[in-house]
Amino acid sequence: MIRKLRLKFVLFNMAIVTLLLVVIFGLVFFFTRANLEQKSIDMMESIAANPFQLGVPNELGEEVRLPYFTLQVGPGGELIATGGGYYDLSDREFLRALIDAVFENHKPLGVIEEYHLRYYRLETPYRQCLVFVDISSELATLQNLVRTCLILGLLSFLAFLWVSILLSKWAVGPVERAMQQQREFVAAASHELKTPLAVITTSAELLQTPGFSQDDKAGFLENVLAMSRQMRSLVEQLLELARAEQGLDVKSFTQVDLSRLTEQGTLPFEALFFERGLRLETAIAPGIWVRGQADRLGEVLEVLLDNARKYASPGGAVWVSLQPQGRGKCRLAVANEGQPLSPEALTAVFKRFYRADPARSRDGSYGLGLSIAQAIVQAHGGKIWAESQEGINRFVVELPLLAPKAR
């Protein structure tokens, strides 16, 4: 599919490029031809308007550039006189053929293709003046122009083809990455659902098998119930991630006291941290306001605190800080003592279904929390990243501050 998209992109671009090249070179050829023809006609009109200077080629004006000759013809079509210093006009049969060709055309201006001559006929009451101009150089110029346009057109076509191929990789790149993420997402979700479904199926089959005691059947039912709850939790998180990635309605954003939200959000976790022997320390600056959805921002804090609770070293500490950062920014950071994250893991932790510790796959952690938090933060115009230094893992959320005037 990606290959077809790239091919369509290249074909579409090249169709536009080909059309533009044809139009551009066609206009160049048309205007060049018209310009050469007009100069030739202006020259012939100048010559016909000065019949007494026909024998003096160098005195006909600046517009005279092409080889020419003139014929003076009487009312009956007889040749009266010739003029012009560029041709040998002794061949009367040739001149007679030219006169007959002009009279057969019945037009004051035309081209005799056989001899590569353009003629102009000026009629007077007593005679007719026929001016002939050699257009061999004009035709050669146009032929060279066509040859040059074809070469330039071919080179331009190849250059644009190469550029289009490179652009197709860049243009289709997001689609390819999205499809790859979708495949990984489906594979990971299928893997997470595979084990609970297997347990449910096996337990259900055992319930239908005779010979088991009531206690055994109660255990099988407990397994079905536990796996069903686990699957429901996973599905709910998947739906939450889908809603977060679709973005938030900016119109529903309100003024949020992030300082108060952070203080209230850490309170429920104090007991959880105490049960695990963890120490919770906070440093929350007052009066920090942002614009957004309070419940979604509270969800981000909950994800970070829950992540710290799961991965903090036993007996270690967890730090929560909220401080203004520079002009118009604030930073919410949750840090914990624990196993240092590798440079690869610092970016991978925000991928769906990624778990730094695979052994925690069955404790209710599906590796979706940080992905949901990242989507929510980005929807609020902020950014989130992870740091690891000296045995302390820190997750930082940066959000734009709400200006005091806006409050």
C-alpha positions as CSV (number, residue, x, y, z in Angstrom):
1,M,0.0,0.0,0.0
2,I,2.8,2.4,0.9
3,R,4.5,1.6,-2.5
4,K,1.2,2.4,-4.3
5,L,0.9,5.7,-2.4
6,R,4.4,6.7,-3.3
7,L,3.8,5.7,-7.0
8,K,0.6,7.8,-7.1
9,F,2.4,10.7,-5.5
10,V,5.3,10.5,-8.1
11,L,2.9,10.1,-11.0
12,F,0.8,13.1,-9.9
13,N,3.8,15.3,-9.5
14,M,5.3,14.3,-12.8
15,A,2.0,14.9,-14.6
16,I,2.0,18.4,-13.2
17,V,5.7,19.0,-14.0
18,T,5.2,17.6,-17.6
19,L,2.3,19.9,-18.2
20,L,4.2,22.9,-16.8
21,L,7.3,22.1,-18.9
22,V,5.2,21.8,-22.1
23,V,3.4,25.0,-21.4
24,I,6.6,26.9,-20.6
25,F,8.6,25.7,-23.5
26,G,5.6,26.0,-25.8
27,L,5.2,29.7,-24.8
28,V,8.9,30.3,-25.3
29,F,8.7,28.8,-28.8
30,F,5.6,30.7,-29.7
31,F,6.8,34.1,-28.6
32,T,10.3,33.5,-30.2
33,R,8.7,32.5,-33.5
34,A,6.3,35.5,-33.4
35,N,9.1,37.9,-32.6
36,L,11.3,36.7,-35.4
37,E,8.4,36.8,-37.8
38,Q,7.3,40.2,-36.8
39,K,10.9,41.6,-37.2
40,S,11.0,40.1,-40.7
41,I,7.6,41.6,-41.6
42,D,8.7,45.0,-40.2
43,M,11.8,44.9,-42.4
44,M,9.8,44.0,-45.5
45,E,7.3,46.8,-44.9
46,S,10.2,49.2,-44.5
47,I,11.7,48.1,-47.7
48,A,8.4,48.3,-49.6
49,A,7.8,51.8,-48.2
50,N,11.2,53.1,-49.6
51,P,11.2,51.8,-53.2
52,F,13.9,54.3,-54.2
53,Q,16.4,52.9,-51.7
54,L,16.1,49.3,-52.8
55,G,19.5,49.1,-54.4
56,V,21.2,50.5,-51.3
57,P,21.0,47.7,-48.6
58,N,23.0,49.5,-46.0
59,E,20.7,52.5,-45.9
60,L,17.4,50.8,-45.1
61,G,17.4,51.2,-41.3
62,E,18.3,49.3,-38.2
63,E,15.5,46.8,-38.6
64,V,17.0,45.3,-41.8
65,R,18.9,42.1,-40.8
66,L,17.9,39.3,-43.2
67,P,19.0,38.7,-46.9
68,Y,16.3,40.1,-49.2
69,F,15.5,41.1,-52.8
70,T,12.7,43.0,-54.5
71,L,10.8,42.6,-57.7
72,Q,8.9,45.4,-59.5
73,V,5.9,43.9,-61.4
74,G,3.7,45.8,-63.9
75,P,-0.1,45.7,-64.0
76,G,0.0,42.8,-66.4
77,G,2.3,40.7,-64.2
78,E,5.4,41.4,-66.3
79,L,8.7,41.9,-64.4
80,I,9.9,45.5,-64.6
81,A,12.9,45.7,-62.3
82,T,14.8,43.9,-59.6
83,G,16.7,45.1,-56.6
84,G,18.7,43.9,-53.6
85,G,22.4,43.1,-53.3
86,Y,22.1,39.7,-51.6
87,Y,21.0,37.5,-54.5
88,D,21.9,36.8,-58.1
89,L,18.7,37.8,-59.9
90,S,19.8,36.8,-63.5
91,D,17.6,33.6,-63.5
92,R,14.4,34.9,-65.1
93,E,12.6,31.5,-64.8
94,F,13.2,31.4,-61.1
95,L,11.9,34.9,-60.7
96,R,8.9,34.1,-62.9
97,A,8.1,31.1,-60.7
98,L,8.2,33.3,-57.6
99,I,5.9,35.9,-59.1
100,D,3.4,33.2,-60.1
101,A,3.5,31.7,-56.6
102,V,2.7,35.1,-55.1
103,F,-0.2,35.7,-57.4
104,E,-1.7,32.3,-56.9
105,N,-1.8,32.9,-53.1
106,H,-3.8,36.1,-53.4
107,K,-2.5,37.2,-50.0
108,P,-0.3,40.2,-49.4
109,L,1.8,38.3,-47.0
110,G,2.9,34.6,-47.0
111,V,5.6,32.0,-47.2
112,I,6.9,30.0,-50.1
113,E,8.0,26.8,-48.3
114,E,9.8,25.4,-51.3
115,Y,12.4,28.2,-51.4
116,H,12.3,29.2,-47.7
117,L,11.2,32.7,-48.7
118,R,8.7,35.0,-47.0
119,Y,7.1,37.6,-49.3
120,Y,5.3,40.9,-48.9
121,R,3.3,42.4,-51.7
122,L,2.6,46.2,-51.9
123,E,0.2,47.2,-54.7
124,T,0.1,50.7,-56.3
125,P,-2.0,52.0,-59.3
126,Y,0.9,51.5,-61.7
127,R,2.9,48.5,-60.4
128,Q,3.3,46.0,-57.6
129,C,6.4,45.8,-55.3
130,L,7.2,42.3,-54.2
131,V,9.7,42.0,-51.3
132,F,11.2,38.5,-50.6
133,V,13.2,37.7,-47.4
134,D,15.2,34.5,-46.8
135,I,13.9,32.8,-43.6
136,S,16.5,30.0,-43.6
137,S,18.2,31.5,-40.6
138,E,14.8,32.0,-38.9
139,L,13.9,28.3,-39.4
140,A,17.4,27.3,-38.2
141,T,17.0,29.4,-35.1
142,L,13.6,27.8,-34.4
143,Q,15.0,24.3,-35.0
144,N,17.9,25.0,-32.5
145,L,15.3,26.3,-30.0
146,V,13.3,23.1,-30.3
147,R,16.4,21.0,-29.9
148,T,17.4,23.1,-26.8
149,C,13.9,22.9,-25.3
150,L,13.8,19.1,-25.7
151,I,17.2,18.7,-24.0
152,L,16.3,21.1,-21.2
153,G,12.9,19.5,-20.9
154,L,14.4,16.0,-20.6
155,L,17.0,17.1,-18.0
156,S,14.3,19.0,-16.1
157,F,12.0,16.0,-16.2
158,L,14.7,13.7,-14.8
159,A,15.6,16.2,-12.1
160,F,12.0,16.6,-11.1
161,L,11.5,12.9,-11.1
162,W,14.4,12.4,-8.7
163,V,13.1,15.2,-6.5
164,S,9.6,13.7,-6.6
165,I,10.9,10.3,-5.5
166,L,12.7,11.9,-2.6
167,L,9.6,13.9,-1.7
168,S,7.4,10.8,-1.9
169,K,9.5,9.3,0.9
170,W,9.0,12.4,3.0
171,A,5.3,12.8,2.2
172,V,4.3,9.2,2.7
173,G,6.6,8.9,5.8
174,P,3.9,9.9,8.3
175,V,1.4,7.5,6.8
176,E,4.0,4.7,6.8
177,R,4.8,5.4,10.5
178,A,1.1,5.5,11.4
179,M,0.5,2.2,9.7
180,Q,3.6,0.7,11.4
181,Q,2.3,2.0,14.8
182,Q,-1.1,0.6,14.0
183,R,0.4,-2.8,13.3
184,E,2.4,-2.7,16.5
185,F,-0.6,-1.6,18.4
186,V,-2.8,-4.4,17.1
187,A,-0.1,-7.0,17.7
188,A,0.6,-5.7,21.3
189,A,-3.1,-5.5,22.1
190,S,-3.7,-9.0,20.7
191,H,-0.8,-10.3,22.8
192,E,-2.2,-8.6,26.0
193,L,-5.7,-10.1,25.4
194,K,-4.4,-13.5,24.4
195,T,-3.5,-14.7,27.9
196,P,-6.7,-13.6,29.7
197,L,-8.8,-15.1,26.9
198,A,-6.9,-18.4,27.2
199,V,-7.5,-18.4,31.0
200,I,-11.2,-17.7,30.6
201,T,-11.6,-20.3,27.9
202,T,-9.7,-22.9,29.9
203,S,-11.6,-22.2,33.1
204,A,-15.0,-22.3,31.2
205,E,-14.1,-25.7,29.7
206,L,-13.1,-27.0,33.1
207,L,-16.4,-25.8,34.6
208,Q,-18.2,-28.0,32.0
209,T,-16.1,-31.0,32.9
210,P,-17.6,-33.3,35.5
211,G,-15.7,-34.6,38.4
212,F,-14.5,-31.3,39.9
213,S,-15.5,-30.3,43.4
214,Q,-17.4,-27.1,44.3
215,D,-14.1,-25.6,45.6
216,D,-12.4,-26.2,42.3
217,K,-15.3,-24.7,40.3
218,A,-15.3,-21.7,42.6
219,G,-11.6,-21.3,41.8
220,F,-12.3,-21.6,38.1
221,L,-15.0,-18.9,38.4
222,E,-12.6,-16.7,40.3
223,N,-10.1,-17.0,37.4
224,V,-12.8,-16.1,34.9
225,L,-13.8,-13.0,37.0
226,A,-10.2,-11.9,37.5
227,M,-9.3,-12.2,33.8
228,S,-12.5,-10.5,32.8
229,R,-11.6,-7.5,35.1
230,Q,-8.1,-7.5,33.6
231,M,-9.5,-7.4,30.1
232,R,-12.0,-4.6,31.0
233,S,-9.2,-2.6,32.5
234,L,-7.1,-3.0,29.3
235,V,-10.0,-2.1,27.1
236,E,-10.8,1.0,29.2
237,Q,-7.2,2.2,28.9
238,L,-7.2,1.6,25.2
239,L,-10.3,3.7,24.8
240,E,-8.8,6.4,27.0
241,L,-5.7,6.4,24.8
242,A,-7.8,6.7,21.7
243,R,-9.7,9.6,23.2
244,A,-6.5,11.4,24.3
245,E,-4.9,10.9,20.8
246,Q,-7.9,12.4,19.1
247,G,-7.2,15.7,20.9
248,L,-9.2,17.8,23.3
249,D,-11.8,20.4,22.6
250,V,-10.0,23.7,23.2
251,K,-13.4,25.4,23.7
252,S,-13.9,23.3,26.8
253,F,-10.6,24.5,28.4
254,T,-10.9,26.5,31.6
255,Q,-8.6,28.2,34.1
256,V,-7.0,25.5,36.2
257,D,-5.1,26.2,39.5
258,L,-2.4,23.6,38.8
259,S,-0.8,24.2,42.2
260,R,-4.0,23.2,44.1
261,L,-4.6,20.4,41.6
262,T,-1.2,19.0,42.3
263,E,-1.5,19.3,46.1
264,Q,-4.9,17.5,46.1
265,G,-3.7,14.9,43.6
266,T,-0.8,13.8,45.7
267,L,-2.9,13.2,48.9
268,P,-4.4,9.9,47.9
269,F,-1.0,8.5,47.1
270,E,0.5,9.2,50.5
271,A,-1.1,6.1,52.0
272,L,0.0,4.0,49.0
273,F,3.6,5.2,49.3
274,F,3.5,4.6,53.0
275,E,2.4,1.0,52.6
276,R,5.3,0.3,50.3
277,G,7.8,2.0,52.6
278,L,8.3,5.0,50.3
279,R,8.9,8.6,51.3
280,L,7.0,11.3,49.5
281,E,8.3,14.8,49.4
282,T,6.7,17.8,47.6
283,A,7.8,21.2,46.5
284,I,4.8,22.9,45.0
285,A,4.9,26.6,44.2
286,P,1.6,28.4,44.8
287,G,-0.3,30.4,42.3
288,I,0.5,28.5,39.1
289,W,-2.4,28.6,36.7
290,V,-2.8,27.0,33.3
291,R,-5.5,26.7,30.8
292,G,-6.9,23.3,30.1
293,Q,-9.1,20.5,31.5
294,A,-8.6,19.9,35.2
295,D,-9.6,16.2,35.1
296,R,-7.2,15.4,32.3
297,L,-4.3,17.2,33.9
298,G,-5.1,15.4,37.1
299,E,-5.0,12.1,35.1
300,V,-1.4,13.0,34.0
301,L,-0.3,13.5,37.6
302,E,-2.0,10.2,38.6
303,V,-0.1,8.4,35.8
304,L,3.2,9.8,36.9
305,L,2.6,9.1,40.6
306,D,1.5,5.6,39.9
307,N,4.5,5.0,37.7
308,A,6.8,6.2,40.5
309,R,5.0,3.9,43.0
310,K,5.5,0.9,40.8
311,Y,9.1,1.4,39.9
312,A,10.6,3.1,43.0
313,S,13.2,1.2,44.9
314,P,11.9,-0.2,48.2
315,G,12.5,2.2,51.0
316,G,13.3,5.0,48.6
317,A,11.9,8.4,48.0
318,V,9.5,10.1,45.5
319,W,9.7,13.8,44.8
320,V,6.9,15.9,43.3
321,S,7.7,19.5,42.3
322,L,5.8,22.2,40.5
323,Q,7.7,25.4,39.7
324,P,7.6,28.2,37.2
325,Q,10.2,27.9,34.5
326,G,11.3,31.0,32.7
327,R,8.7,33.2,31.1
328,G,5.4,31.7,30.4
329,K,6.2,28.1,31.3
330,C,5.9,25.8,34.3
331,R,7.3,22.4,35.0
332,L,5.7,19.5,36.9
333,A,8.2,16.8,37.8
334,V,7.8,13.5,39.5
335,A,11.1,11.7,40.4
336,N,11.9,8.5,42.2
337,E,14.8,6.4,43.2
338,G,15.0,3.3,41.2
339,Q,16.8,1.3,38.5
340,P,18.3,3.8,36.0
341,L,16.6,4.0,32.6
342,S,18.8,3.5,29.6
343,P,19.0,6.2,26.9
344,E,16.8,4.0,24.6
345,A,14.3,3.5,27.4
346,L,13.9,7.2,28.1
347,T,12.1,7.6,24.7
348,A,10.6,4.1,24.5
349,V,8.7,4.5,27.8
350,F,6.2,6.7,26.0
351,K,5.4,4.0,23.4
352,R,2.3,1.9,23.7
353,F,2.6,-1.3,25.7
354,Y,6.2,-0.6,26.6
355,R,7.3,-1.7,30.1
356,A,10.7,-1.1,31.4
357,D,10.3,-4.2,33.6
358,P,8.5,-7.0,31.7
359,A,8.0,-8.8,34.9
360,R,5.3,-6.3,35.8
361,S,3.0,-7.3,32.9
362,R,0.5,-9.0,35.3
363,D,0.2,-6.3,38.0
364,G,-2.3,-4.2,36.1
365,S,0.4,-2.3,34.2
366,Y,-0.1,-2.5,30.4
367,G,2.4,0.2,29.4
368,L,-0.3,2.6,28.3
369,G,-0.2,5.2,31.1
370,L,2.7,7.2,29.8
371,S,1.3,7.1,26.3
372,I,-2.0,8.5,27.6
373,A,-0.2,11.2,29.6
374,Q,1.9,12.2,26.6
375,A,-1.3,12.6,24.4
376,I,-3.0,14.7,27.1
377,V,0.1,17.0,27.6
378,Q,0.5,17.6,23.9
379,A,-3.2,18.4,23.6
380,H,-2.6,21.1,26.2
381,G,0.3,22.6,24.1
382,G,3.0,21.2,26.4
383,K,5.6,18.5,26.3
384,I,6.7,15.6,28.4
385,W,10.0,13.8,28.7
386,A,12.0,11.5,30.9
387,E,15.4,11.9,32.5
388,S,17.7,9.5,34.4
389,Q,20.7,10.6,36.4
390,E,22.5,9.2,39.4
391,G,19.9,6.5,40.2
392,I,17.0,9.0,40.0
393,N,14.4,8.7,37.2
394,R,12.5,11.9,36.6
395,F,9.4,12.6,34.4
396,V,8.9,16.2,33.5
397,V,5.8,17.9,32.2
398,E,6.2,21.4,30.8
399,L,3.0,23.5,30.2
400,P,2.4,27.1,29.2
401,L,1.4,29.4,32.1
402,L,-1.8,31.3,32.1
403,A,-1.0,35.0,31.9
404,P,-2.1,37.0,35.0
405,K,-4.2,39.3,32.8
406,A,-6.1,36.3,31.5
407,R,-7.1,35.4,35.0
